[in-house]
Amino acid sequence: MPFELSKAALSILATKLYKALTGALALNRFPAFCAVLIGGSTVLQVPLRVLFARATRLAQSRGWSVTAKKHDITSKFLAALAAAWLSLNLLNGDEKRRSRERQLTRKDGTHSADLTEEQRVIIDRPSLAANLGIKRVELAGRTLDLTLFAVIRAIDIIVGESWARHRSNRIKAQKWTPVENSISKFTDAGIFALSASIVMWAWFYQPDRLPRAYNRWIGEAAQVDSRLIEVLRQAHYREFVYGKETGQAHILKSMCRDYGWPEVWGDPAKTVPVPCEIVHMGTGSSCEWHAAVRFCRAFKFALATYLPLNLALKARSPSAKALQRAFKDAMRSSAFLGAFVSIFYYSICLSRTRLGPKMFPKTITPQMVDGGLCVGAGCAMCGWSILIEAERRRQEIAFFVAPRAAATLLPRRYDEKYQWRETLAFALSAAIVLTCAQEKPERVRGVFGRVLRQVLH
């Protein structure tokens, strides 16, 4: 019997392994996408170069001035454009996956969540579905993150090249100013600060626009009581209103009981505004001490991740210097995250108690502050903690967060008839990136640029 069980287990394992290998090699999977994108952008250059060579000879025979360099760049761009268009269409061609992403709607706009189980079965019978006024909409958008990554990389190349030319001209004319130098130095930090503010705002008020992993990780780093988050969301959507009984006082009252505070603190009808000590979550009444505690907690949380990771990376070529560098990098990155969290919370405190009421005593009400202004202040300020990181790291972190921030501003799923718009955006962006990687590889920045150079050269 044990032998039979082991044979059955081996059979199941072999089946799963076969499915995993064959599934990964399918045309609508990421490995095939990469192969078509990189391989196609290289192979398609051959016929295009032949075509342009003939066009060049024809133009020169008629006395027209044509440079071979421009034709070479154009052939690379068009080859990459065609390969990118084809590769993304292949990646989106998984019918099984698409069938799971159908959105059932009524003609009056009612979504699938409002349909009964019986109607969900009927949807596969076109005639009955038509009688019920139900239609099936194919949804697209699962490659949106990939498209946004390509778009942001392409924008970085275009803006970077334009700025480099502007800088060169200004330096030659001896007109380069300290302000322009500061712009060059702090651009990556500014991109991250803006992206982080968008992501944090979404985490507070539109968490469904972020992936579950993002929501979970931010929640673990923030270490905030979910009841406090719920109240801030309700204040934003006017469900928790100061000076009125809205039936939401029980949320903060339960928090007051758990932390040993007077329950009246949690009643918005009687206490306006909610004391900042509730935001401090048991660290005392001092906003500054609360910020320091938040820094230490987040630093410890980050160090548990960054230190093992940095040590593992340096283990490839171990030495005393490498070990020292690993500790230094881990401490610096942990300090960045600690400052990110503490600045966020302290900015909230500043807008609620320290600065907000004193600067705008008549124009800004407590409801406006807790309804979004305090969170907005935290979102706007926390990202500047990136300045603690080394410049090379700022760039990588900014490029990592920017596509996610952009994704929160766009619908995660959309009608498939608009798929061509995403495909066009990806194809143009990928063509710019791949062409630049071949013509000016130093312009594609960061680790991604180094990897791309190794692949293409």
C-alpha positions in Angstrom: 0.0 0.0 0.0 2.8 2.6 0.8 4.4 1.7 -2.6 1.1 2.3 -4.3 0.6 5.6 -2.5 4.1 6.8 -3.5 3.4 5.9 -7.1 0.2 7.9 -7.0 2.1 10.8 -5.4 4.8 10.7 -8.0 2.2 10.6 -10.7 0.5 13.7 -9.3 3.8 15.5 -8.9 4.8 14.6 -12.5 1.5 15.9 -13.8 1.8 19.2 -12.0 5.4 19.6 -13.1 4.4 18.9 -16.7 1.6 21.4 -16.5 3.9 24.0 -14.9 6.6 23.6 -17.6 4.2 23.5 -20.6 2.1 26.3 -19.2 5.2 28.5 -18.8 6.1 27.8 -22.4 2.7 28.7 -23.8 2.5 31.7 -26.2 0.3 33.7 -23.9 2.7 33.5 -20.9 5.4 35.9 -19.9 8.5 34.0 -21.1 7.0 33.9 -24.7 6.1 37.6 -24.3 9.8 38.4 -23.5 11.1 36.3 -26.3 8.8 37.8 -28.9 9.5 41.4 -27.7 13.3 41.1 -27.6 13.7 38.6 -30.4 11.2 40.2 -32.7 12.7 43.7 -32.2 16.0 42.3 -33.3 15.0 40.0 -36.1 12.5 42.4 -37.8 15.3 44.9 -38.2 16.8 42.8 -41.0 14.0 43.2 -43.6 13.5 46.8 -42.6 17.1 47.6 -43.1 17.0 46.0 -46.6 13.9 48.0 -47.4 15.4 51.3 -46.1 18.7 50.6 -48.0 16.7 50.3 -51.2 14.8 53.5 -50.4 18.1 55.3 -49.6 19.6 54.3 -53.0 16.5 55.4 -54.8 16.5 58.8 -52.9 20.2 59.3 -53.6 19.7 58.5 -57.3 17.3 61.4 -57.4 19.7 63.8 -55.7 18.0 63.7 -52.2 20.1 64.0 -49.1 19.4 60.9 -46.9 21.5 59.7 -44.0 21.9 56.0 -43.2 22.0 56.7 -39.5 18.4 58.0 -39.4 17.2 54.9 -41.4 19.0 52.6 -39.0 17.3 54.3 -36.0 13.9 54.2 -37.8 14.3 50.5 -38.5 15.1 49.7 -34.9 12.1 51.7 -33.7 9.6 50.2 -36.2 10.9 46.7 -35.4 10.5 47.2 -31.7 7.0 48.8 -32.3 5.8 45.8 -34.2 7.3 43.3 -31.8 5.8 45.1 -28.8 2.4 45.2 -30.4 2.5 41.5 -31.1 3.9 40.4 -27.8 1.3 42.3 -25.7 -1.5 40.9 -27.8 -0.1 37.4 -27.2 0.1 38.0 -23.5 -3.6 39.2 -23.5 -4.7 36.2 -25.6 -5.4 33.8 -22.7 -9.0 32.9 -23.3 -9.3 30.9 -20.0 -8.1 33.8 -18.0 -10.3 36.2 -19.9 -13.4 34.0 -19.3 -12.8 34.5 -15.5 -12.7 38.2 -15.9 -16.0 38.7 -17.7 -18.3 41.3 -16.2 -21.9 40.5 -16.2 -24.1 43.6 -16.6 -27.7 44.5 -17.2 -28.6 46.9 -20.0 -29.5 49.4 -17.2 -25.9 49.3 -15.9 -26.4 46.8 -13.0 -23.2 44.9 -12.3 -22.5 41.3 -11.6 -22.7 41.7 -7.9 -26.4 42.5 -8.2 -27.2 39.4 -10.3 -28.7 36.3 -8.8 -27.1 32.9 -9.0 -29.8 31.8 -11.5 -29.1 34.8 -13.7 -25.4 33.9 -13.6 -26.2 30.5 -15.0 -28.6 31.9 -17.6 -25.8 34.3 -18.8 -24.3 31.3 -20.8 -27.6 30.9 -22.7 -27.8 33.9 -25.0 -31.5 33.8 -25.8 -32.5 33.6 -22.1 -30.0 36.3 -21.2 -31.4 38.6 -23.9 -34.9 38.2 -22.4 -33.6 39.2 -19.0 -31.8 42.2 -20.4 -28.4 40.9 -19.3 -25.2 41.2 -21.4 -21.7 39.9 -21.0 -18.8 42.4 -21.2 -15.3 41.1 -21.8 -12.8 42.9 -19.6 -9.3 43.9 -20.4 -6.6 45.6 -18.3 -4.6 42.7 -16.6 -1.4 44.0 -18.3 -2.0 47.5 -17.2 0.9 47.5 -14.7 3.3 46.3 -17.4 2.1 49.0 -19.8 2.5 51.7 -17.1 6.0 50.5 -16.4 6.9 50.9 -20.1 5.2 54.3 -20.3 7.0 55.7 -17.3 10.3 54.4 -18.6 9.7 56.0 -22.0 8.8 59.3 -20.4 11.9 59.2 -18.3 14.0 58.7 -21.4 12.3 61.5 -23.3 12.4 64.0 -20.4 15.9 63.0 -19.5 17.3 63.4 -23.0 15.6 66.8 -23.4 16.9 67.9 -20.0 20.5 66.7 -20.9 20.4 68.8 -24.1 19.1 71.8 -22.2 21.8 71.4 -19.6 24.5 71.1 -22.2 23.4 74.3 -24.0 23.1 76.2 -20.7 26.5 75.2 -19.5 28.1 76.1 -22.9 26.4 79.5 -22.6 27.6 79.7 -19.0 24.0 80.2 -17.8 23.5 77.1 -15.7 22.0 78.2 -12.4 21.9 76.6 -8.9 18.1 76.3 -9.3 18.5 74.1 -12.4 21.2 72.1 -10.6 18.8 71.5 -7.7 16.2 70.3 -10.2 18.6 67.8 -11.6 19.6 66.6 -8.1 16.1 66.2 -6.6 14.0 65.1 -9.6 14.0 61.4 -8.5 13.1 62.4 -4.9 10.3 64.5 -6.2 8.9 61.7 -8.4 9.0 59.4 -5.4 7.4 61.9 -3.1 4.5 62.5 -5.5 4.1 58.8 -6.2 4.1 58.0 -2.5 1.5 60.6 -1.7 -0.8 59.2 -4.4 -0.3 55.6 -3.1 -0.9 56.6 0.6 -4.0 58.6 -0.3 -5.3 55.5 -2.1 -4.4 53.3 0.9 -6.6 55.5 3.1 -9.5 56.2 1.0 -9.5 53.8 -2.0 -7.7 50.7 -0.9 -9.4 48.6 -3.6 -7.2 50.4 -6.1 -4.1 48.9 -4.6 -3.0 45.2 -4.8 -3.7 43.2 -1.7 0.0 42.8 -1.1 0.5 46.5 -1.1 -2.3 47.1 1.3 -1.1 44.4 3.6 2.5 45.6 3.6 1.6 49.3 4.2 -0.6 48.2 7.0 2.2 46.2 8.6 4.6 49.0 8.3 2.1 51.6 9.6 1.1 49.5 12.6 -2.2 51.5 13.0 -5.4 50.4 14.7 -7.9 49.6 11.9 -10.6 51.5 13.9 -8.7 54.7 13.5 -8.4 54.2 9.8 -12.1 53.5 9.6 -13.0 56.7 11.4 -10.8 58.8 9.2 -12.4 57.2 6.1 -15.9 57.9 7.5 -14.9 61.5 8.3 -13.8 61.9 4.7 -17.1 60.6 3.3 -19.1 62.6 5.9 -20.3 59.6 7.8 -18.4 60.7 11.0 -19.4 64.3 11.6 -18.4 66.5 14.5 -21.3 68.0 16.5 -23.8 65.4 15.2 -25.0 62.0 16.3 -24.3 59.8 13.3 -24.3 56.4 15.0 -20.5 56.0 14.5 -19.3 56.9 18.0 -19.1 53.2 19.0 -16.0 52.7 16.8 -13.7 55.1 18.8 -15.5 54.4 22.1 -14.4 50.8 21.8 -10.9 52.0 21.1 -11.1 54.3 24.2 -12.1 51.4 26.4 -9.2 49.3 25.1 -6.6 52.0 25.7 -8.1 53.2 29.0 -9.2 56.6 27.8 -12.6 58.4 28.7 -15.2 57.1 26.3 -16.4 60.6 25.7 -13.2 61.2 23.7 -14.6 58.9 21.0 -18.0 60.7 20.7 -17.9 63.2 17.8 -21.1 64.8 19.1 -19.5 65.7 22.4 -15.8 66.0 21.7 -14.6 68.3 18.9 -12.1 67.4 17.6 -11.0 64.0 18.6 -7.9 64.3 20.9 -4.6 63.7 19.2 -3.7 61.2 21.9 -6.1 58.8 20.2 -4.0 59.1 17.0 -0.9 58.4 19.1 -2.4 55.0 20.1 -1.1 54.7 23.6 2.2 56.5 23.3 1.1 59.5 25.4 -0.1 63.0 24.6 3.2 64.3 23.1 3.1 64.5 19.2 6.9 64.6 19.1 7.3 61.5 21.3 4.8 59.7 19.2 6.8 60.5 16.1 10.0 59.2 17.7 8.2 56.0 18.8 6.9 55.5 15.3 10.4 56.0 13.8 11.8 53.3 16.1 9.0 50.8 15.4 9.2 51.2 11.6 13.0 51.1 11.7 12.9 47.8 13.6 10.3 46.5 11.1 12.4 47.5 8.1 15.7 46.2 9.5 14.3 42.7 9.9 13.8 42.7 6.1 16.7 44.8 4.8 19.5 43.4 6.9 19.1 39.7 5.8 18.5 40.8 2.2 21.7 42.9 2.1 23.7 40.2 3.8 22.5 37.6 1.3 23.5 39.9 -1.6 27.0 40.5 -0.2 27.4 36.7 0.5 28.3 36.2 -3.1 31.7 37.9 -2.5 32.1 37.9 1.3 34.6 40.3 2.9 34.9 42.6 5.9 34.2 45.6 3.6 31.2 43.9 2.0 29.8 43.1 5.4 30.3 46.7 6.6 28.5 47.9 3.4 25.6 45.5 3.9 25.1 46.8 7.5 25.4 50.4 6.3 22.9 50.0 3.4 20.4 48.1 5.7 20.6 50.8 8.3 20.1 53.6 5.8 17.1 51.9 4.1 15.6 51.2 7.5 16.1 54.8 8.5 14.3 55.9 5.3 11.3 53.8 6.1 11.3 54.8 9.7 11.4 58.5 8.7 8.6 57.8 6.1 6.3 56.5 8.8 7.2 59.1 11.5 6.9 62.1 9.1 3.5 60.8 8.0 2.2 60.7 11.5 3.8 63.9 12.7 2.4 65.8 9.7 -1.0 64.6 10.7 -0.4 65.9 14.2 0.9 69.2 12.9 -2.2 69.8 10.8 -4.5 68.8 13.6 -3.0 70.5 16.6 0.3 72.3 16.2 -0.1 74.4 13.0 -3.5 73.9 11.4 -5.7 75.5 14.1 -3.2 78.3 14.7 -2.6 79.3 11.0 -6.2 79.0 9.9 -8.4 79.3 13.0 -11.5 80.6 11.2 -11.3 79.1 7.7 -10.4 75.5 8.5 -12.8 73.5 10.6 -12.0 70.3 12.6 -14.2 68.4 10.2 -12.2 69.6 7.2 -8.9 68.6 8.9 -10.0 65.1 9.9 -12.0 64.7 6.7 -8.9 64.7 4.5 -6.5 67.7 5.2 -4.5 65.9 7.9 -4.1 62.8 5.8 -3.3 64.9 2.8 -0.5 66.6 4.8 0.9 63.3 5.8 0.8 62.0 2.2 2.5 65.2 0.9 5.4 65.1 3.3 6.2 61.5 4.0 7.8 60.8 0.6 10.6 63.3 1.1 12.1 60.9 3.5 13.6 59.3 0.4 16.4 61.9 0.7 17.9 59.7 3.4 18.6 57.1 0.7 21.6 57.2 -1.6 20.9 58.8 -5.0 21.2 55.5 -6.9 18.6 54.0 -4.5 16.2 57.0 -4.9 16.1 56.3 -8.6 15.2 52.6 -8.3 12.6 53.2 -5.6 11.0 56.0 -7.6 10.7 53.8 -10.7 9.3 51.0 -8.5 6.5 53.2 -7.0 5.6 55.4 -9.9 3.8 52.8 -12.0 1.8 51.7 -9.0 0.8 55.3 -8.2 -0.3 55.8 -11.9 -2.3 52.6 -11.7 -4.4 54.0 -8.8 -5.6 56.9 -11.1 -6.8 54.5 -13.8 -9.5 51.8 -13.9 -8.1 48.4 -13.1 -10.4 46.7 -15.6 -12.1 48.2 -18.6 -14.2 47.2 -21.7 -12.1 45.1 -24.0 -13.1 47.3 -27.0 -10.6 49.8 -25.6 -7.7 47.3 -25.4 -6.1 48.9 -28.5 -5.4 52.1 -26.5 -3.3 50.2 -24.0 -1.6 48.2 -26.7 -0.7 51.4 -28.6 0.6 53.0 -25.4 2.7 50.0 -24.6 4.0 49.5 -28.2 5.1 53.1 -28.5 6.7 53.2 -25.1 8.5 49.8 -25.5 9.8 50.9 -28.9 11.2 54.1 -27.4 12.9 52.2 -24.6 14.3 49.4 -26.8 15.6 51.9 -29.5 17.2 54.0 -26.8 18.8 50.9 -25.2 20.5 50.2 -28.5 21.4 53.8 -29.5 22.0 55.5 -26.1 22.1 52.7 -23.5 23.2 55.0 -20.8 19.9 56.9 -21.1 17.9 53.8 -19.8 18.7 54.2 -16.1 19.0 51.9 -13.2 19.1 48.1 -12.8 16.6 47.7 -15.6 18.9 49.6 -18.0 21.9 47.4 -17.1 19.9 44.3 -17.6 18.5 45.5 -20.9 22.0 46.4 -22.1 23.2 42.9 -21.3 20.3 41.3 -23.2 20.6 43.5 -26.3 24.4 43.7 -26.7 
